[in-house]
Amino acid sequence: MPELPDLAVVADAFHAALAGRRLISVRTLAPLAVRGTPGELDGLTGQELRDLRRRGKFLIATLARDRIIFSPMLTGRFQLAAAATALPTKTALVLAFGDRASRPKDAARWTRKAEWMPPDDVPVEVRYRDPTQMGKVYVLPAGVVRPVAGYDDDLGPDADDPALTIEAWRDRIRRHPGELKNLLKNQAFIAGIGNAYSDEILHAAKLLPFRKRSSLAPEEVDALYTATRATVETAIAELRRRVPPTFEKQARTWLAVHDKGGQPCPRCGTRISEVKPGGFVTSFCRGCQR
């Protein structure tokens, strides 16, 4: 599942590569993945892409008039490619962009002079691939109200939002009970964290995933905050090195504990435990997480 670090890298890269280009064609290959009428899709063509950003587990493309919101869910992936290259299997949507005068001035610094960056005078495509069509692409024409599942007033602050201070964290966490892993995955508490990075955060904080929030001492609440910010920051930096230009591939092998049941904990050497409640892997160390 793409989480905040994965989508932060995609958003930075695609904004740098696409902002200022006009959308010249839209191809829908898996209609179940797209929320929008044929007329609304046709109306996107000719509009310039002004901005592409991430919010929680969503990517938001802002065009001259309309918007497109991507909710990749478990299996959605993104590819940035030249138009002449073969489409990946199970591609659901293809957005083709023309050339542009120059790259955006607000492009993330790490994308500048990147070898994978498409030349400004060459057309480029964004392919959204989703084998299960679980994820969705929402077309939001100006003036049209269309609900986007999960993208509402209940969405909490992004886990890396500078406004999420330690004081704000302490206030928010008091209002959200339950087990710690579920707490971190609760998008109403903080947005962007899912199954993999919740394991990593809890390992960094030395807290067991099934502990109750109500059992935390004040210093443990603060340790969870520190671990959240540090884990997200480290992951984004690592993925910037590992992912481009294969944005459709998920890089997780470098993680400390997630999906590494039976391997030694990198901190204390204890064999990592693994359970699968609801079919989702939860990985943790009984030696150094309490």
Phi, psi and omega in degrees: 000125174297130179242185186310309181299319179299311185285334176297319179292315178299315182298313179301313185293315183288326175297314180297324184277335192242333184303133183096351177269152175265142177283117185258341175198154177230126177240124178256114183256344178222086188303332181295340181273353187244130176253098182169150181277160175305322179295321178292322177294317178299325182292346178287331185295142181092346180276141177279138174282116182271325190199146173222118186225169177249144170219115185060234178258027181242149168250132183241117176259118180259116178265181182302326181236318188249178177229156171232128178245124178261128174239089190289343179054224186282320194240002179286139180220159184237142176230138173249119189208159172292149185298333185280349184278155183293144177285142173295156175296152178063027174293131183261326185210140177234124175249118181258129182244146178274196181279180180209169182283319183196168179282155182293143181292337182265018177300141179304139185303323185292343180274347185290135181063020178291137182293334181277352183294124179293141178301149183295334183266012181242129176299155183214153180240148166252123176250127174257120183246135180209098184301328183261348187058026176289320176288168183220150173244120183256122174268125184236085177296152177303131178087353179259128178262116180225122180295138175246113186305122178088346183256083187212190183293344180278352181292123182285178178294150176299146182298338179253014181293125178302335180285347177277080180281171178298325178293317178295322178299312180300320180292317183291319186293334178294336184267001184232101180277182174109184180289150188297319180296316178297325177300312181295329180277351181285110185292345175281339176278296170222150185258141170112346183263137179233210189295315185289308187284340171295320175300316182294319180296315182293326175294316179297326180275354182062039180238140179285144184294335185262006174292150178275144177303324182295344181272354186283135170283159180307320180292332177285325174301316180291323178295325178293321176298310181300318180294322179298310182295317182292320181295316180296315180298314180296317182296316179299315179298319181293318182290331175300328179277327190265331192273302184302143002267008184268069185295340180282350182260138182266123182259110181227354186297337184277353183296157186285314186229331188299129178064029180237036179305134180091343178274159180289140175297132181292348181262317186237351178088350177296144179296131182290132177272154181213131175230163183228065176293127180068014180087357180258132183289132170238122184241137183200167181247120179284348181279321186234002173256133184239000000 
